[in-house]
Amino acid sequence: MTKLSRRKFMITASATTLGTLIVHGCGSEAPPGTTSSATTAATTPAVNVNAADAPEITTAKLGFIALSDFAPLAIAKEKGYFDKYGMTGVEVGKQKSWGATRDNLELGGENGGIDGAHILTPMPYLISLGKITKGNKPVPMYILGRLNVNGQGISVAKSYADVKLQLDTGVIRDKVMKAKAAGTPLTFADTFPGGTHWAWMRYWLAAGGINPDTDVRSLTVPPPQMVANMKVGNMDGFCVGEPWNLQLVNQEIGYTALTTGELWNRHPEKSFAMRADYVDKNPKATKAILKAIMEAQIWCDKPENKQEMCEILSKPDWIKVPVADIIDRSKGTFKYGDARPVVEASPNVMQYWTDGAAFPYKSHDAWFLTEHRRWGILPADADYKIIDKVNRADIWKECAKEIGQEAAIPKSDSRGIETFFDGVKFDPENPDVYLKNLKIKKIA
């Protein structure tokens, strides 16, 4: 990834105005407290941790949002993987929104917040740069691993089924422009400005000739509140992770226009990240936590474990939804909710470990930073040196070796050139070419 650092890094300290509307207490208004989840008895026997490898401390406070892609944290807790590596005091607490996750990471575990979290992949960069923190104060973060690829969706109101709104947003462009001219713009929601769902929604709209900044109205809504907001007519569509897209379909409120894997096959999604000060102070504890999560990811991807995984996730302390809202898409069965047939064994199923899903490719982080440049969150002349500070693929590799998964370590920190559904290609070695080829953007 050396070529990703070719240009001088010039991130300003000022905050970027993201221009979104906050609905129902999300974003920075969310309270900072967490709700600790209950745990079951460990089912994995403890290993003998050598004195040299014993963690410096046995505690850590981790946060999660009620989404299927946080599953490895729940399984690591419920199945005793944290205990297995000597981290007997790990707490996994539910966060009310991504804004609350950010607030609690700012506080840190020693000050009533959290030490790490299941998190939208771009957020550790925005936090480390002080772009979304109080007073724009940088809080250094490390991405320790990717939690999953795929598994998100863009869902819309039933009324759009007649025009077959799916991958191509060009079919609603005239409607969008008429609504804009009438002063009643269509409304689309994502979960956090600058996050993954924000990126998928914007790419989808812009690919069809719709400017997400000027042609429609944007909302920020916490994932668990998406379906309720759609039900009362607050939005025309939203982008969020599972199980909320399937729940919308099951409740017959709307339908899934596309899964995000159709937009970009096997795209990066959530990461596991921790405050840099916790990692630097407790490197052995950090590795113990990460190894527990990696083993849980392997467990989650085994077909014979899917039913039990979904039953665990459905519990009140975790996602708190019926198993029926989680299970189908976890197994790769996609019922869109419109006239399309049910897809079995979809290649867009969420993966936690398989085929490099868990490795934190630096090239993927480069794409998110490029989208931040595209839409004005980062300056046009920002370069990517920050990736080598935030992305700790080196720690992931060490842990993979230590749990007997050396074969899972890729040959490169880059997955290479990526191709999107509309034929646009992203070369992480030359992101400016990608930006130049995009028609709708803020960057000149």
N, C-alpha and C positions, 0 to 999 in steps of 0.2 A: 504493500500500500504506500510505498514511498512517494509515488507520483501524486498521490492525493494531497501531499503537503507542499506542492510546488509554489504556491502563491502566498504572499504575505497575509497573515491573519489579522484582520482589522475589525473586531467586534466592538461596537460601541457599548458604553455602560448604560445608555438610556433604554427604557422599556419600549417595546413595540406595541402600538395600539392595534389590537387584533380585530376590533370591529364586530363583536358578536353580542348577541343578547343572551342573558343568563336566565334560565327558567327553573323555578322550584328549588332554590337554594343550592345550586351547583356552583362550580368554580371556587373563587377565593372566599365566597361567603359561607362555605360549608364549615361547620364546627370542627375543631381540631381533634376531638376525642375519638378514640377507637373503641370498638366492641370486641373483646377477646372471644374467640371461638372456643366452644367446648371440645374436648378431645376424648377419644376412646382409648382403651388400653392398647399398648403397643403390641403389634403382632409380629414384628421383626426382631429376632434376638439381637441383643447388643453384641458388638464385636469387641475384641480386646484391643483397645487403643494404646499403642506404645507410648511410653512416657514422653518420648521425643515428639510425638505427633498430637499429644493431648491438647485440646483447645485451651487458649488462655482464659476464656470464660465459657460458661455453658449456657448463656442467655443471649437472646436477641429478640427484638420486637419487629415483626414483619407485617406489612399491610397488604390487603387485596381488595379488589372490586368484584362484585358478584357477577362473574363471567365464567364461562366454561374453560377459558384458557388459563385460569389460575389453578386448575386442577392439580398440577404437580405439588403445589404448596399444601393443599388439603391432604393429598395422599401421603406426602412426607410426614405430616403430622399424625394422621390417622393410622398409618401403617408402621409408625415407629422408626422411620428412616433418620429423623433428626436424632433420636435417642441412640440409634445404632452408632452414630459417629460422635457420641459424647455430648451432643447439644440438647441436653435434657430440659433446658429452660426456655426453649423457643416458643414465643407466642405468635399466633397468626390472627390478626385482627381485621375485621371488616371495616372498610372506609366508605363514607357516604358518597364520595365523588372523587374524580381525579384532582379537583382543586383541594379537597381535604387531604388526599395522599400527598400532594405537594407541600401543603402546610405542615403536615406531620413529619415529613422528611426534613423540612427546614428546622423544626424543633429538635429532632433527634431523639433517640430512645432514652437518653439520660435526662431529658427535659420534658418528658411526658408525651413525646411523639413516637416515631418509629425509626428503626435503623436501616430498613430496606423494604422493598416492595415488589410485587407483581405490578408492572408499570408499562404504559405506552412507550415504545422504544425511543421516540424523540425526546421525551420529557427529561431524562437525565442530562441531556445536552443543554436544554433550555434552563434547567436548574443550575447546572455548572457554570453557565454563562451569565446567570443573574437576569435572564430575560423575563422570568415569570415569578421571581421571588420578591419579597417585601424589600423596598428600597433598592431593588436591583442588585442585591448583595449575592455574589456567587456562592453557591454551596456545592463544593466538589463532590461528584458522584462517580461511581464505577458501574458499568454494565458488566455483569459477571457471566451471563449466559442468555440465550434466547429461550423463551418458554414455549413458543409454538410458531408454526407457519399456518396460513389460511385460517378459516373458521369465523370470518366476519361476514356481514351482509349489508346490502342497501335495500331497504324495504319501503314501499310506498302505499298510498291509500288505494282502496279497491277501484276507485273511479278511473285510475290510470290503466287498468287492465284492458279497456276497450281500444286504447291506442298502442297496446303492446309495448309499454315502457319497460325495457329490459336493459341490455348493455348500451344501446344507442339512445342518448338523451336528445339527439337531433329531432326525434319524433315529437317532442314537447316544446321545441324552441319557440315556435310561433305563439303557443299558449303562454310561455314564460314572458315573452316580450309584450304581449297584450296585457297581461296582469301587471307588469311593471309600469306600462304607460297609464294604466288605470289607477295607479297608486296602491294596488293591492298585490304586491309581489308574492309569488309562491314561496313557501317556507320549507327549508331543509335543515335538519339537525344533525350534529355530531356530538362527540362526548367531551372534547377539550381542544381549545385553539392550539394548533401546532402539533396535535397528536396524530396517531395513525388514522383514525376514522375521519378526522378533518382532512387528511391527505387523500384518502380514497374518495370521499365525497367530492372534493374539488377536482380531482383528476377526471372522475366520471362526468361531471357537469361540463368541464372545459372541453373534454374530448368531443362533445356534441355541439360545441359553439356557444355555450352558456357561461358567462363570466360569474363565478361564485361571489365576487365582491360587489358587483354592480347590478346584476340582473335578478338576483333572488335575495331573500332574507335568510340570514343564518341564525340558528339557535344553538346554545350549548346546554345539553341535558345529560344528567347522570344516566348510565346504562339502565339501571333498574326502573327508571321512570319513563323510558321511551314509549313503551306500549300504552301506558296510561295517557300520555300526552297525545299520541296518535288517536286514541279512542275518543278524546274530547275535541278533536279537530284543531289542535295547535300547530300541526305541521302537515305538509304534503308527503314528506319522506324523511327517513333517517338512516344513518350509518352507525352500526353498533355490532358488538360481538354476540355470539350465542350465549344464552339460549333465547335472547329477546326477539330475534327474527322469527324463530320457530314458534314462540309463544304468540306472536302477532298472528301468524297463520292459523294456529290451533284455535285461537279465539275469533277467527274469521273477521278481523278488523282490517286487514290489508294483506299484501302479498310481498314476497321477496322478488325484487326486480333482478338482482344478481347476487351471487356470492362473490366475495372479493377475490377468491382464487380464480374466477373467470376474468377479472380485470388484470391480475398479475399472478400467474401460476406460482404457487408455493412462495408467496410473498412473506417477508418478515412481519411479525405482529408484536406481541408483548415480549418484554425482557424481564429478567430478574436483576435488579440493581440495588446497590447499597451505598450508604454514605461513605465517601473515601476515608474519613477519619476512623470509622469503625473498622474498615478493612485494613488500613495501615497499622492500627493499634492491635488488631486481633487477626493476623493472617491465618493462623491455624484454625481458629473458630470459623472464619470466613470459608475456608476450604471445606470444613466439615459440613457447613450449611449447604454449600453448592453441591457437594457430592451426594448429600441426601436428596436434594432436588433432582439431580441428574438420574439417580436410581428411580425416583418416583416417575420421571418422564418416561423411562424405559418401561415401567409397569403400566403406565397409562396407555401406551401405544399397543399393548398386546390385546388382540381381539377378544380373548377370553376374559379380559378384565373390564371391558367397556360397561357391561350392565352394572357391576358393582361400583365402578367409578361414578356412574350417573346417580346411583342410589345414594352414594356418599355426598355428592355435590348437591343433591336435592334437599339435604337437611337444613333446618332453620338457621343454624349457625354458619352455613355456607351460602349457597345461592337462594335457597328457600323458594323453590318452584317444583311443580310436579315432575317426576321422572320423565313423563311423556313430552315435556318441553325441552328435554336435553338429549334423550337417547338416540333419536333417529339420525340427526346430523352428526352426532359423535361417532356413529357407525358408518357414515357416508351415504345415508339415504336422504335425499332432498325432495321434499314436497314444497313447491314454490307457492302454491296457493292461488294460482291462476290456471289458465287452460293448458299449460305445459304438463307433460306426463311426469310422474315421479321418477327421479333418477336414482338408480341403485349403484352402490360402489363408486361414488363420485370421486374423481381425482382431486377435487377441491375440498376433501375432508380435512379437518384440522389434524395436524400432526405435532406431536410433542418432542419426538426423538428421531424418528425414522428418516433416513437419507439426509442427515445433516440438519434436521429441523432445529436442533438445540444449539448449534454452534453460532456464536455471535459474529457473523461475517461483517468485517469493517466496510465492505463495499455497500452493504445494505444501509448502514448508518450514513454513508455518503449520499445515498439517494434522498434520505429524509432531510439532510442539511441542504441539498440542492433544491428540494421543494420549499424549504424555508427561505432560500434566496429568491426563488421564483415568485413567492407571494409577499415578499417584503418583511418577513420576520427577522431575517438576517440580511446584512448589507450585500450589495451586489458583488463586492470584492472580497467577501469572506472566503478564506480557504479552509482546509480540513485538518489542520494539525491537531485540533481539539479531539479528533477521533482516537488518536493514539494515547491521549490522556484518559479518556472516559472508557473506551472499550478495552476491557482486560481479558482479551482472548487468551493471553498467556496463562492466566490463572485457570481458565477453563481447560486448557490443554493439560496442565499439570494434574488437575483433578481427574480428567478422562484416563490418563495413564494409571493413576492410583486406584481406580475402580475397575481396572481391566478392560477399558474401552479405548485403547490406543488406536484401534482400527477406525474409530469414529472421528479421529482428528483429520480434517481436510489438509490437502497439500498447500493450500493458500488461504490467506485471510480474505480473499476476494472470491465471490462466486462467479465473477466474470460479467459479461454483457447480459443484461436482462431485457426481455421483450414484453411489451404490454399488449393488451387486446387489440389496440388500434394500430399496431405495427410500429409504434415509437420504441426506440431502443435507448437504453441507458448504459453508457460505458463509464464505469467508475473511474477510469483513468483519464477521462476527458468529459467531465460533466457540463462544460460550457457548450459543447456540441448539442447535447440533449436540450439545454435551455434554448439555444438558438432555434431549434426545430419546433418548439412549442409556440402555437399561435396566440394563446391567451395566457397572459402573465403580467405581473407588475414590473418585473425587471426589464430594463430597456433592451 
